[in-house]
Amino acid sequence: MKRTDFSFELPQQLIAQFPPEERGSSRLMVLDRRTGRVKHQRVADLAALLEPGSLLVFNNTKVRKARIRGNAKASGAPVEFLLLKPLPHQDDRTWLAMAQRSKRRPVGSRYVFEEGREGEITGKEGAYQMLQFDRPVDESWLDRYGHIPLPPYIKRGDMPLDGERYQTVYAKPLGSTAAPTAGLHFTQELLDTLSRQGIGCAFITLHVGLGTFLPVRTEHIEDHPMHKERFSIDAPTAHQITQAKAEGRRIIAVGTTSVRTLESAWKHGGIEPGEGATALFIYPGYTFQVADALFTNFHTPESTLLMLVCAFAGRERILAAYQAAIQAEYRFYSYGDAMLIV
């Protein structure tokens, strides 16, 4: 299957550059994956669209301020790094990072950051750098000097509002370099309404990193290498999901990261609790074990995220629904509108 099978043309003006004025006010396209029928609703209508007894599964990871700016020590030229994850056994001093203009960043090059903190590229892992600091980089330093890692299709710098809006209202464990954006639509008021309607909520964790947002560059999608991302599911939540599935209640995954976590943790007829890592790549032909419905955003062309939703609902139906969304001028991508696939 070719990468270009998942292409579509999107007018630039439909790429949302800011979140909606109020969280939860976005439009919602409802796609019936059996018939291809499309309905136009609002996210606020969600409780009325789901059956009582259904279980929504959310990814509760929290985004760190992982984008840092500094200067090359030798030339003073400005530089930007995205810290992807701390490398184990390095005393929080060495991070796997993506560098701006990475080909100009050889091993041994040094950089100066806020508070005089210095970093050196000590190695490379594929297209990524190992950036070793002279002192441990902790979350308090990143909170003071880091920036929200907005995706590259948002053509502006991060602003104070992004600190709140590029984060779900239920975010807890810190560790992501990108938001699980389907969850950005949910307000506490909507969660309370869902609960009153007898619709359950379960929270699992997958720290979003390269496995989610790395572009597909291979001609044939089967050749694309997925990177591992860490996830965890506690025992009560694993039991909650397994019991709902056994009772025939519908599992609605909120976001593609929730889908990948659920499918990775499903073992021997149930969700296996604990911590793990997944490099699961879901594309058409995959047989889903857990998710019965999917609440998601509109995704970028030729991405693993688009391939996952095509696996869930069929490539032709998804691409037709995307064309309908374009004609109706839905907002696309991280800060855009939502889709419910049933």
C-alpha positions in Angstrom: 0.0 0.0 0.0 1.5 3.3 -1.0 1.9 6.5 1.1 0.2 8.5 -1.7 -3.0 6.4 -1.3 -3.6 8.6 1.8 -3.1 12.0 0.2 -5.7 14.8 0.0 -5.6 18.5 -0.8 -6.4 20.8 2.0 -6.9 24.6 1.6 -4.4 26.4 3.9 -7.1 28.5 5.5 -8.8 25.4 7.0 -5.7 24.6 9.2 -6.7 25.9 12.6 -4.0 28.3 13.9 -5.7 29.0 17.3 -8.0 27.0 19.5 -11.7 27.8 19.3 -12.8 30.7 21.5 -14.3 28.3 24.0 -13.1 24.8 24.7 -15.8 22.3 23.6 -17.5 24.6 21.1 -16.2 22.9 18.0 -18.1 21.2 15.3 -18.4 17.4 15.2 -18.8 15.3 12.1 -20.4 11.9 12.8 -19.4 9.1 10.3 -21.2 5.8 10.2 -18.5 3.5 9.1 -20.9 0.8 7.8 -22.9 3.1 5.5 -20.6 6.1 5.0 -23.4 8.4 6.1 -22.2 11.7 7.5 -24.1 14.0 10.0 -23.0 17.4 11.2 -23.3 18.0 14.9 -21.5 19.8 17.7 -19.1 18.4 20.3 -21.6 19.6 23.0 -24.1 17.0 21.5 -21.8 14.1 22.3 -23.8 12.7 25.3 -26.9 12.5 23.2 -25.1 10.6 20.5 -23.7 7.8 22.7 -25.6 4.9 24.3 -25.8 4.8 28.1 -23.4 2.2 29.3 -20.8 3.1 26.8 -17.2 3.7 28.0 -15.0 6.5 26.7 -11.3 5.8 27.1 -9.1 8.9 27.3 -5.3 9.4 27.2 -4.4 11.5 30.2 -0.8 12.3 29.4 0.4 15.8 30.0 2.5 17.8 27.5 5.8 19.2 28.8 7.3 22.5 27.6 9.8 20.5 25.5 10.9 23.1 23.0 14.0 25.0 24.1 15.9 27.9 22.5 19.6 28.8 22.9 22.6 29.8 20.9 25.6 28.0 19.4 28.5 28.5 21.7 31.0 29.0 18.8 29.0 31.5 16.7 26.2 32.8 18.8 23.7 31.7 16.1 20.2 31.0 17.5 19.1 27.3 17.8 16.0 25.5 18.8 15.7 21.9 20.1 12.7 19.7 20.8 13.4 17.4 23.8 11.8 14.1 23.0 12.7 12.0 26.1 15.4 11.7 28.7 17.7 8.8 28.0 17.9 6.2 30.7 20.9 5.9 33.0 22.0 9.4 32.2 21.0 11.2 35.5 18.5 13.5 33.6 21.4 15.1 31.8 21.0 13.5 28.3 18.0 13.8 26.1 17.0 12.5 22.7 16.3 15.6 20.8 15.2 17.0 17.4 17.4 19.9 16.3 16.4 22.8 14.1 18.5 22.5 10.9 19.9 19.2 12.2 22.5 18.7 9.5 24.3 21.8 10.9 24.6 20.2 14.3 27.6 17.8 14.3 28.6 15.7 17.3 30.7 17.8 19.6 28.9 21.1 18.9 28.0 23.0 22.0 25.1 25.3 22.9 24.2 27.8 25.6 20.7 28.0 27.1 18.9 30.0 29.8 20.7 30.4 33.1 24.0 29.7 31.4 23.1 26.0 31.1 25.3 24.3 28.4 24.5 21.4 26.2 26.7 19.3 23.8 25.6 16.9 21.0 27.3 13.7 22.1 25.9 11.3 19.5 23.2 10.7 17.0 20.3 8.2 16.7 19.2 8.2 13.1 18.0 11.8 12.4 18.0 12.7 16.1 20.6 14.0 18.5 21.7 13.0 21.9 22.0 16.4 23.8 23.9 16.2 27.0 23.6 19.1 29.5 26.2 20.1 32.0 23.4 19.9 34.7 20.2 17.9 35.0 17.3 19.4 33.1 14.2 19.1 35.4 10.6 20.0 34.8 10.8 23.2 36.9 13.5 24.6 34.5 11.5 23.5 31.5 8.4 25.2 33.0 10.3 28.5 33.3 12.2 28.5 30.0 10.7 25.9 27.7 7.9 26.5 25.2 4.8 24.5 24.3 5.8 22.2 21.3 3.1 23.3 18.9 3.1 21.3 15.6 4.8 22.8 12.6 1.6 23.5 10.7 0.7 26.1 13.3 2.6 29.0 11.8 3.2 31.1 15.0 5.1 30.9 18.2 3.5 29.6 21.3 1.5 32.0 23.5 0.3 32.0 27.1 -3.1 30.6 26.0 -1.4 27.5 24.6 -0.2 26.6 28.0 -3.8 25.9 28.9 -5.4 25.0 25.6 -2.8 22.6 24.2 -3.5 20.5 27.3 -6.5 18.4 28.2 -8.5 19.3 31.3 -7.7 15.9 32.7 -4.0 15.8 32.0 -1.9 14.3 34.8 1.3 12.3 34.2 3.9 14.5 32.5 5.8 13.1 29.5 4.4 14.0 26.1 6.0 16.1 23.3 2.6 16.5 21.6 -0.9 16.7 22.9 -3.5 13.9 22.4 -5.5 16.4 20.6 -8.9 14.6 20.4 -9.1 15.2 24.2 -8.7 19.0 23.8 -12.5 19.2 23.0 -13.6 17.9 26.4 -14.6 20.3 29.2 -15.3 19.3 32.8 -18.9 20.2 32.1 -19.1 17.8 29.2 -17.5 15.0 31.3 -20.1 15.6 34.0 -22.9 15.5 31.5 -21.6 12.2 30.1 -21.5 10.8 33.6 -25.1 11.8 34.3 -26.2 10.1 31.1 -24.7 6.8 32.3 -21.6 7.0 30.0 -18.4 6.0 31.7 -14.9 7.4 31.5 -11.6 5.6 31.8 -8.1 7.1 31.8 -5.0 5.4 30.4 -1.6 6.9 29.6 0.5 7.0 26.5 3.3 9.5 26.3 3.1 11.0 22.8 6.4 11.1 21.0 8.0 10.0 17.7 5.7 7.0 17.2 2.7 9.3 16.8 4.0 12.2 14.9 7.0 11.0 12.8 6.1 11.5 9.1 5.9 8.6 6.8 8.7 8.9 4.3 8.7 5.4 2.7 6.9 4.8 -0.6 5.2 1.7 0.8 3.7 2.3 4.2 4.6 -1.2 5.4 8.2 -0.1 5.4 7.6 2.8 7.8 9.5 2.3 11.1 7.4 3.1 14.1 9.2 4.3 17.3 8.2 2.9 20.7 6.1 5.1 23.0 5.6 4.3 26.7 2.2 3.6 28.1 0.6 2.5 31.4 -2.8 1.2 32.5 -3.5 0.6 36.2 -5.3 -2.5 37.4 -8.7 -0.9 38.2 -8.9 0.7 34.8 -7.8 -2.5 33.0 -10.7 -4.3 34.9 -13.1 -1.5 34.0 -12.4 -1.8 30.3 -12.3 -5.5 30.2 -15.6 -5.8 32.1 -17.3 -3.3 29.7 -16.1 -5.3 26.7 -17.3 -8.6 28.2 -20.7 -7.1 28.9 -21.0 -6.0 25.3 -20.9 -2.3 26.1 -19.4 0.0 23.5 -15.8 1.2 23.9 -15.2 4.6 22.4 -11.5 5.5 22.1 -10.8 9.2 22.4 -7.9 9.8 20.0 -5.6 7.6 18.0 -3.2 7.2 21.0 -5.9 5.7 23.1 -6.7 3.2 20.2 -3.0 2.2 20.0 -2.7 1.8 23.7 -5.9 -0.3 24.0 -4.9 -2.6 21.1 -1.4 -3.0 22.5 -2.6 -3.9 26.0 -5.3 -6.4 24.9 -4.0 -9.9 25.8 -5.9 -13.2 26.2 -9.3 -11.6 26.0 -8.7 -8.6 28.3 -6.7 -5.5 29.0 -3.4 -6.4 30.7 -2.5 -3.8 33.4 0.9 -2.4 33.9 3.6 -0.4 32.0 4.8 -1.1 28.5 5.9 0.3 25.2 4.2 0.1 21.9 5.4 0.5 18.3 2.1 -0.7 16.9 1.4 0.7 13.4 -2.3 0.4 12.5 -3.1 0.7 8.8 -5.9 -0.8 6.6 -6.1 -4.5 7.0 -5.7 -4.4 10.8 -8.4 -6.2 12.9 -9.5 -4.2 15.9 -9.9 -6.0 19.2 -11.1 -3.3 21.6 -12.4 0.0 20.1 -16.0 0.0 18.8 -16.0 3.7 18.0 -13.5 6.5 17.7 -13.6 10.2 18.6 -10.8 11.9 16.8 -9.6 15.1 15.1 -9.0 15.5 11.3 -5.4 14.4 10.5 -2.7 15.4 8.1 -2.3 13.7 4.7 0.0 10.6 4.5 0.3 10.4 8.3 0.1 7.3 10.5 -2.9 8.9 12.2 -4.8 9.1 9.0 -3.9 5.5 8.1 -5.2 4.4 11.5 -8.6 6.0 11.0 -8.7 4.6 7.4 -8.1 1.2 9.0 -11.0 1.8 11.3 -13.6 3.1 8.8 -12.2 2.3 5.4 -9.9 4.5 3.2 -12.6 5.5 0.7 -15.1 6.4 3.4 -12.6 8.5 5.4 -11.3 10.3 2.3 -14.9 11.0 1.2 -15.8 12.3 4.7 -12.7 14.5 4.6 -13.8 16.0 1.3 -17.2 16.6 2.9 -15.5 18.3 5.8 -13.5 20.5 3.4 -16.6 21.5 1.5 -18.3 22.4 4.8 -15.2 24.3 5.9 -14.4 22.3 9.0 -11.3 23.4 10.9 -8.5 20.8 10.6 -5.7 19.3 12.8 -4.7 19.9 16.4 -6.9 23.0 17.2 -9.5 22.0 14.7 -12.9 20.3 14.7 -13.7 16.7 15.6 -15.0 13.5 14.1 -16.9 10.7 15.7 -16.7 7.4 13.8 -19.4 4.9 14.9 
